Amino acid sequence: MRDGSQDALKKIKQLFPIKQSADVSCATNIFTETKDISTGNLKSADGNDDVKHAKMNDFLKEKLTKVGSINPVEDFHELILHDSNLFQTACEQLQSQIEQLIVDSFGSDLYNKAVNCITALRVQCIKNLSAEKYNNFLKSLKKFIIDKQRVNFWSEIKTSNLGLIKSTECESSSVDDAKAEEFLMMNEKNENENQDADNLLQELE
């Protein structure tokens, strides 16, 4: 009886062989990861972690096409790191985000984020010998905040040392110390008008 059952089982296995799904195996290999204790980095189960993570990084980079409003500094750095030819475009997009942050700010709540953006722009313009690009933007920004009655933001520029890029900082600049210092000065009338607006806003809060 027992031998007969075993023979029957063998026949069933031959007729209906059990095969592992290739798709399931592939999916498992792609998404199963372990953590390398020595480095803290994730490793894929089959050991090809470098290749797979490189492909994933390439995919993520391809998805990023512009400087967004949520993480503008990170987006800016990612764009120029991925493709140096995007420097001009990335700068223009970051500049637009800076202006939008200033306008959208309720009081000064978004000023710090705007300052971080300007800092990133200034650093990269110095590294890329593009002092004129930054200086021209800062000149237009000064006029922009006056027109938008956001003159109080100018104090953020001064206290954060984000004035014009000087010739001592970058060889592509022709701005000397005296000119840079003069540029930081704001018309007293504009400052007083903006202070009145700030006082009114505080009363409404």
RODO-2510 file (C-alpha; in nm, 4 decimals, decimal comma):
residues 205
     n   res          X          Y          Z
     1     m     0,0000     0,0000     0,0000
     2     r     0,2787     0,2389     0,0935
     3     d     0,4794     0,1615    -0,2206
     4     g     0,1728     0,2203    -0,4303
     5     s     0,1155     0,5619    -0,2727
     6     q     0,4750     0,6659    -0,3375
     7     d     0,4508     0,5594    -0,7016
     8     a     0,1319     0,7602    -0,7390
     9     l     0,2961     1,0665    -0,5806
    10     k     0,5918     1,0425    -0,8190
    11     k     0,3586     1,0332    -1,1165
    12     i     0,1726     1,3398    -0,9911
    13     k     0,5000     1,5317    -0,9498
    14     q     0,6037     1,4346    -1,3024
    15     l     0,2728     1,5483    -1,4449
    16     f     0,2587     1,8710    -1,2427
    17     p     0,6165     1,9877    -1,1750
    18     i     0,6503     2,2774    -0,9263
    19     k     0,8370     2,5720    -1,0782
    20     q     0,9322     2,9005    -0,9124
    21     s     0,7979     3,2022    -1,0958
    22     a     1,0766     3,3944    -1,2654
    23     d     0,8876     3,7194    -1,2130
    24     v     0,8549     3,6594    -0,8399
    25     s     1,2199     3,5671    -0,8113
    26     c     1,3218     3,8779    -1,0044
    27     a     1,1033     4,1047    -0,7940
    28     t     1,2416     3,9507    -0,4770
    29     n     1,5986     4,0048    -0,5900
    30     i     1,5342     4,3671    -0,6801
    31     f     1,3551     4,4738    -0,3650
    32     t     1,5140     4,2480    -0,1012
    33     e     1,7901     4,4384     0,0744
    34     t     2,0089     4,3840     0,3748
    35     k     2,2057     4,6358     0,5724
    36     d     2,5841     4,6325     0,5771
    37     i     2,6623     4,6742     0,9469
    38     s     3,0130     4,8046     0,8808
    39     t     2,9028     5,0892     0,6553
    40     g     2,5335     5,1325     0,7320
    41     n     2,4605     5,1107     0,3577
    42     l     2,1837     4,8999     0,2091
    43     k     2,2914     4,5979     0,0034
    44     s     2,0787     4,3919    -0,2332
    45     a     2,0319     4,0232    -0,1608
    46     d     2,2287     3,9044    -0,4649
    47     g     2,5256     4,1299    -0,3920
    48     n     2,4847     4,3560    -0,6975
    49     d     2,3972     4,6558    -0,4804
    50     d     2,6333     4,9021    -0,6500
    51     v     2,4859     4,8421    -0,9942
    52     k     2,1248     4,8507    -0,8790
    53     h     2,1662     5,1592    -0,6620
    54     a     2,3483     5,3347    -0,9461
    55     k     2,0546     5,2620    -1,1749
    56     m     1,8104     5,3846    -0,9111
    57     n     2,0108     5,7063    -0,8639
    58     d     2,0132     5,7640    -1,2393
    59     f     1,6365     5,7143    -1,2442
    60     l     1,5818     5,9649    -0,9634
    61     k     1,8096     6,2200    -1,1275
    62     e     1,6249     6,1878    -1,4568
    63     k     1,2997     6,2625    -1,2759
    64     l     1,4343     6,5971    -1,1467
    65     t     1,3964     6,8536    -1,4225
    66     k     1,3649     7,1830    -1,2377
    67     v     1,4157     7,3647    -0,9095
    68     g     1,0972     7,3202    -0,7087
    69     s     0,9504     7,5190    -0,4226
    70     i     0,9714     7,2491    -0,1534
    71     n     1,3481     7,1853    -0,1490
    72     p     1,4902     7,4484    -0,3856
    73     v     1,8484     7,4335    -0,2566
    74     e     1,8651     7,0537    -0,2821
    75     d     1,7099     7,0626    -0,6302
    76     f     1,9540     7,3303    -0,7421
    77     h     2,2560     7,1317    -0,6268
    78     e     2,1204     6,8100    -0,7789
    79     l     2,0659     6,9702    -1,1182
    80     i     2,4114     7,1217    -1,1518
    81     l     2,5761     6,8093    -1,0112
    82     h     2,3975     6,5874    -1,2614
    83     d     2,4684     6,8113    -1,5613
    84     s     2,6997     7,1129    -1,5534
    85     n     2,5327     7,2394    -1,8715
    86     l     2,2219     7,3077    -1,6638
    87     f     2,3977     7,5699    -1,4503
    88     q     2,2448     7,8661    -1,6325
    89     t     1,8955     7,7185    -1,6229
    90     a     1,9255     7,6066    -1,2605
    91     c     2,0379     7,9545    -1,1532
    92     e     1,7437     8,1197    -1,3256
    93     q     1,4997     7,8759    -1,1688
    94     l     1,6482     7,9266    -0,8227
    95     q     1,6263     8,3028    -0,8665
    96     s     1,2570     8,2703    -0,9468
    97     q     1,2044     8,0625    -0,6340
    98     i     1,3843     8,3247    -0,4234
    99     e     1,1558     8,6012    -0,5455
   100     q     0,8488     8,3852    -0,4928
   101     l     0,9516     8,2984    -0,1373
   102     i     0,9922     8,6663    -0,0518
   103     v     0,6533     8,7558    -0,1966
   104     d     0,4732     8,4598    -0,0385
   105     s     0,6288     8,5134     0,3032
   106     f     0,3853     8,6132     0,5772
   107     g     0,5965     8,8633     0,7595
   108     s     0,9411     8,7076     0,7625
   109     d     0,8461     8,3409     0,8026
   110     l     0,9967     8,2376     0,4661
   111     y     1,2929     8,4737     0,4724
   112     n     1,5326     8,2155     0,6126
   113     k     1,4505     7,9768     0,3301
   114     a     1,5090     8,2531     0,0763
   115     v     1,8425     8,3375     0,2415
   116     n     1,9518     7,9740     0,2129
   117     c     1,8711     7,9851    -0,1578
   118     i     2,0697     8,3047    -0,2093
   119     t     2,3624     8,1575    -0,0166
   120     a     2,3648     7,8498    -0,2415
   121     l     2,3456     8,0677    -0,5514
   122     r     2,6318     8,2901    -0,4362
   123     v     2,8606     7,9984    -0,3495
   124     q     2,8062     7,8256    -0,6824
   125     c     2,8495     8,1459    -0,8832
   126     i     3,1870     8,1976    -0,7178
   127     k     3,2879     7,8363    -0,7876
   128     n     3,1815     7,8664    -1,1512
   129     l     3,3464     8,2069    -1,1987
   130     s     3,0048     8,3587    -1,2656
   131     a     3,0182     8,6569    -1,0320
   132     e     2,8375     8,8783    -1,2817
   133     k     2,5419     8,6411    -1,2874
   134     y     2,4969     8,6689    -0,9109
   135     n     2,5674     9,0421    -0,8964
   136     n     2,3153     9,1183    -1,1699
   137     f     2,0547     8,9120    -0,9890
   138     l     2,1206     9,0873    -0,6583
   139     k     2,0811     9,4254    -0,8263
   140     s     1,7469     9,3213    -0,9724
   141     l     1,6455     9,1685    -0,6371
   142     k     1,7095     9,4988    -0,4616
   143     k     1,4719     9,6733    -0,6997
   144     f     1,2264     9,3841    -0,6702
   145     i     1,1924     9,4045    -0,2917
   146     i     1,1483     9,7814    -0,3086
   147     d     0,8688     9,7451    -0,5647
   148     k     0,7061     9,4697    -0,3578
   149     q     0,7476     9,6669    -0,0326
   150     r     0,9715     9,4004     0,1170
   151     v     1,2640     9,6234     0,2022
   152     n     1,3002     9,4580     0,5426
   153     f     1,4398     9,1557     0,3599
   154     w     1,7463     9,3623     0,2721
   155     s     1,8653     9,3408     0,6309
   156     e     1,8823     8,9623     0,5815
   157     i     2,1173     9,0177     0,2894
   158     k     2,3428     9,2421     0,4954
   159     t     2,3568     9,0346     0,8126
   160     s     2,4196     8,7149     0,6129
   161     n     2,7023     8,8751     0,4128
   162     l     2,5286     8,8079     0,0840
   163     g     2,6238     9,1308    -0,0879
   164     l     2,7840     9,1635    -0,4296
   165     i     3,0640     8,9193    -0,5060
   166     k     3,3860     9,1199    -0,4869
   167     s     3,7005     9,0880    -0,6940
   168     t     3,8801     8,9594    -0,3850
   169     e     3,6354     8,6672    -0,3735
   170     c     3,6191     8,5796    -0,7416
   171     e     3,8476     8,6720    -1,0284
   172     s     3,5531     8,7192    -1,2641
   173     s     3,4248     9,0110    -1,0530
   174     s     3,5219     9,3748    -1,0995
   175     v     3,3484     9,4971    -0,7817
   176     d     3,5790     9,6519    -0,5222
   177     d     3,5164     9,6835    -0,1481
   178     a     3,3899    10,0417    -0,1668
   179     k     3,1389     9,9631    -0,4393
   180     a     3,0149     9,6548    -0,2557
   181     e     2,9678     9,8522     0,0659
   182     e     2,7825    10,1303    -0,1123
   183     f     2,5493     9,8829    -0,2783
   184     l     2,4356     9,7446     0,0579
   185     m     2,2999    10,0830     0,1615
   186     m     1,9248    10,1202     0,1279
   187     n     1,7374    10,4442     0,0778
   188     e     1,6225    10,5663     0,4220
   189     k     1,2778    10,6538     0,2887
   190     n     1,2229    10,2986     0,1650
   191     e     1,3352    10,1539     0,4974
   192     n     1,0961    10,3766     0,6944
   193     e     0,8020    10,2915     0,4693
   194     n     0,8706     9,9225     0,5041
   195     q     0,9036     9,9549     0,8830
   196     d     0,5580    10,1108     0,8970
   197     a     0,4218     9,8141     0,7007
   198     d     0,5917     9,5725     0,9421
   199     n     0,4409     9,7488     1,2422
   200     l     0,0943     9,7272     1,0883
   201     l     0,1410     9,3568     1,0199
   202     q     0,2458     9,2929     1,3794
   203     e    -0,0664     9,4678     1,5046
   204     l    -0,2809     9,2403     1,2888
   205     e    -0,1149     8,9210     1,4176
***
